Amino acid sequence: NELGNFDVFVKGYLDMLSNVIIVSKEKITEAIQNNFKEILETESCNKNELQICNIGTAQDGSALVTYHVNIVNQCMGTSWQANMLERILENAQESQRIVVLEDAFCSGKQILSIFETYMGIPLEERQTKEVHVEELAPELKEKLQNCKLIFSFIFYEKNNKDFFIKRMNEIGLQNISIIAQDTF
């Protein structure tokens, strides 16, 4: 027999497949919608009090997820538009709630690096040595520090949450919360 223990081989693949999650357009939309509903409830606010934000570049997960906001608008009767953080901060009110849409949070280092860049942390001190965005102007950094940042994920690694929040606090961002449809 050329394949040897074929039954062991097949069982191993079936075990792996039992953990596969198909992330469809519907799953993404449902996750965003459920997260928004939970945010509205936990924040005790109305739909107009939330600003929806994408971060990074057009190639980053945030831009891909915010694409689905129009579908969510149709389902929830809202008219949210996702904007870049800089644009939101230009008109932000004191204690503005900003929902940062992202696809997944594993280590959180890429998202941290983006916010480290916004806050002016030198490249060599960032979580990743990547450049996704530009440093914010001083008045926008101050506004960001006064905002509530709600990170909305479809998936996230809950074991890295404390590290993420601690680092955000270290760079001057104190009012942070995380919501996710699924954790692993």
C-alpha positions as CSV (number, residue, x, y, z in Angstrom):
1,N,0.0,0.0,0.0
2,E,1.7,3.2,-1.2
3,L,-0.3,5.6,1.1
4,G,0.4,3.7,4.3
5,N,-1.9,4.8,7.0
6,F,-4.4,6.5,4.7
7,D,-7.2,6.4,7.4
8,V,-4.9,8.5,9.7
9,F,-4.2,10.9,6.9
10,V,-7.9,11.4,6.1
11,K,-8.9,11.7,9.8
12,G,-6.3,14.5,10.2
13,Y,-7.7,16.4,7.3
14,L,-11.3,16.0,8.5
15,D,-10.2,17.2,11.9
16,M,-8.7,20.3,10.3
17,L,-11.8,20.9,8.1
18,S,-14.0,20.9,11.2
19,N,-12.4,24.1,12.3
20,V,-12.7,25.9,8.9
21,I,-15.0,28.9,8.9
22,I,-16.2,30.2,5.5
23,V,-16.2,34.0,5.7
24,S,-18.9,35.0,3.2
25,K,-20.3,38.4,2.3
26,E,-23.3,37.5,4.4
27,K,-21.2,36.5,7.4
28,I,-19.3,39.8,7.3
29,T,-22.5,41.8,7.0
30,E,-24.2,39.9,9.8
31,A,-21.1,40.4,12.0
32,I,-21.0,44.1,11.4
33,Q,-24.7,44.5,12.0
34,N,-24.6,42.5,15.2
35,N,-21.6,44.5,16.4
36,F,-23.4,47.8,15.7
37,K,-26.5,46.7,17.5
38,E,-24.4,45.7,20.5
39,I,-22.5,49.0,20.4
40,L,-25.7,51.0,20.3
41,E,-27.0,49.1,23.3
42,T,-23.8,49.1,25.4
43,E,-23.0,52.8,24.7
44,S,-26.7,53.8,25.2
45,C,-26.5,56.0,22.2
46,N,-28.4,56.6,19.0
47,K,-27.2,55.8,15.5
48,N,-26.3,59.4,14.8
49,E,-23.8,59.5,17.6
50,L,-21.5,57.0,16.0
51,Q,-18.8,57.8,13.5
52,I,-17.7,54.9,11.4
53,C,-14.0,54.8,10.6
54,N,-11.6,52.8,8.5
55,I,-7.9,52.9,9.1
56,G,-4.8,52.1,7.1
57,T,-4.8,52.0,3.3
58,A,-7.2,50.6,0.7
59,Q,-5.4,47.3,0.9
60,D,-5.9,46.9,4.7
61,G,-8.7,44.8,6.2
62,S,-10.5,47.9,7.5
63,A,-11.2,49.2,4.0
64,L,-12.5,45.8,2.9
65,V,-14.9,45.6,5.9
66,T,-16.2,49.1,5.5
67,Y,-17.2,48.2,2.0
68,H,-20.1,46.3,3.6
69,V,-21.5,49.3,5.5
70,N,-23.9,50.1,2.7
71,I,-25.5,46.7,3.0
72,V,-25.7,47.1,6.8
73,N,-27.4,50.5,6.2
74,Q,-30.1,48.9,4.1
75,C,-30.7,46.3,6.9
76,M,-30.7,48.7,9.8
77,G,-32.2,51.8,8.2
78,T,-29.1,53.8,8.8
79,S,-27.0,56.1,6.6
80,W,-23.6,55.6,8.0
81,Q,-20.6,56.4,5.8
82,A,-17.2,55.1,6.7
83,N,-14.5,57.8,6.7
84,M,-10.8,58.0,7.3
85,L,-9.9,58.8,10.9
86,E,-8.4,62.1,9.9
87,R,-11.6,63.3,8.3
88,I,-13.7,62.3,11.4
89,L,-11.3,64.0,13.8
90,E,-11.5,67.3,11.9
91,N,-15.2,67.6,12.9
92,A,-15.2,65.5,16.1
93,Q,-17.0,66.7,19.2
94,E,-15.7,66.1,22.7
95,S,-16.0,62.4,23.7
96,Q,-16.9,61.5,20.1
97,R,-17.6,57.7,19.7
98,I,-15.6,56.4,16.8
99,V,-16.2,52.8,15.6
100,V,-13.1,51.5,14.0
101,L,-14.1,48.6,11.6
102,E,-11.6,45.9,11.1
103,D,-11.7,42.3,9.8
104,A,-9.6,40.4,12.3
105,F,-7.4,41.0,15.3
106,C,-4.8,38.3,15.9
107,S,-1.8,39.9,17.7
108,G,-3.2,43.4,17.2
109,K,0.3,44.6,16.3
110,Q,-0.6,46.0,12.9
111,I,-3.5,48.0,14.3
112,L,-1.3,49.2,17.1
113,S,1.4,50.3,14.6
114,I,-1.2,52.3,12.7
115,F,-2.2,54.2,15.9
116,E,1.4,54.5,17.0
117,T,2.0,56.3,13.7
118,Y,-1.0,58.5,14.1
119,M,0.3,59.5,17.6
120,G,3.9,60.2,16.3
121,I,5.7,57.1,17.8
122,P,9.0,56.7,15.9
123,L,9.2,53.9,13.3
124,E,11.8,51.9,15.3
125,E,9.5,51.9,18.4
126,R,6.3,50.7,16.6
127,Q,4.9,47.2,16.9
128,T,5.7,46.7,13.2
129,K,8.1,48.7,11.2
130,E,5.5,49.5,8.6
131,V,4.1,52.8,7.4
132,H,0.3,52.7,6.6
133,V,-0.7,56.2,7.5
134,E,0.7,59.7,8.3
135,E,1.2,61.1,11.7
136,L,-1.7,63.3,12.9
137,A,-1.4,67.0,13.4
138,P,-1.1,68.0,17.1
139,E,-4.7,69.3,17.3
140,L,-6.0,66.0,15.8
141,K,-4.0,63.9,18.2
142,E,-5.6,65.9,21.1
143,K,-9.0,65.2,19.6
144,L,-8.2,61.5,19.2
145,Q,-7.2,61.3,22.9
146,N,-10.6,62.7,23.9
147,C,-12.6,60.3,21.7
148,K,-14.0,56.9,22.6
149,L,-12.5,54.3,20.2
150,I,-14.7,51.2,19.7
151,F,-12.9,48.5,17.7
152,S,-15.3,46.3,15.8
153,F,-13.9,43.0,14.6
154,I,-15.4,40.1,12.9
155,F,-12.9,37.8,14.5
156,Y,-10.4,38.4,17.3
157,E,-7.9,36.6,19.5
158,K,-9.1,37.4,23.0
159,N,-5.8,36.5,24.6
160,N,-4.2,39.6,23.1
161,K,-6.8,42.1,24.3
162,D,-5.0,43.2,27.4
163,F,-1.7,43.8,25.6
164,F,-3.6,45.8,22.9
165,I,-5.4,48.0,25.4
166,K,-2.3,48.5,27.6
167,R,-0.3,49.7,24.5
168,M,-3.1,52.0,23.4
169,N,-3.1,53.5,26.9
170,E,0.7,53.9,26.8
171,I,0.5,56.0,23.6
172,G,-2.2,58.3,25.1
173,L,-5.4,56.6,24.0
174,Q,-7.4,55.8,27.2
175,N,-11.0,55.2,26.2
176,I,-10.9,51.9,24.2
177,S,-13.3,49.1,23.9
178,I,-13.3,46.0,21.7
179,I,-16.2,44.1,20.3
180,A,-16.1,41.0,18.0
181,Q,-18.6,38.7,16.5
182,D,-16.4,35.6,17.0
183,T,-13.3,34.9,19.1
184,F,-10.7,32.3,18.9
